[in-house]
């Protein structure tokens, strides 16, 4: 997870009063990417090259980038989909 995504998660924990097990829930939501790194839909526009998965709640967007040469996925941001500034697929 990129430093910015970790900061996003810390901020959301505070501002949204999320449960203390949220980091573990996020890891669980990301686990399928180990086997299926292209699982999430591709984003477009300024987010071209990135993908996302939702979880552990429907409103939590986990945006990541897949680096196939390194067999690696990096979460770059975690956002509240309900926010007007959240990443969108369009």
Secondary structure, DSSP 8 states (H G I E B T S, - for coil): --HHHHHHHHHHHHHTT--TTHHHHHHHHHGGGGT-TT-SEE--GGGTT-EEEE-SSTTEEEEEEEEGGGTEEEEEEEEETTSTTS----
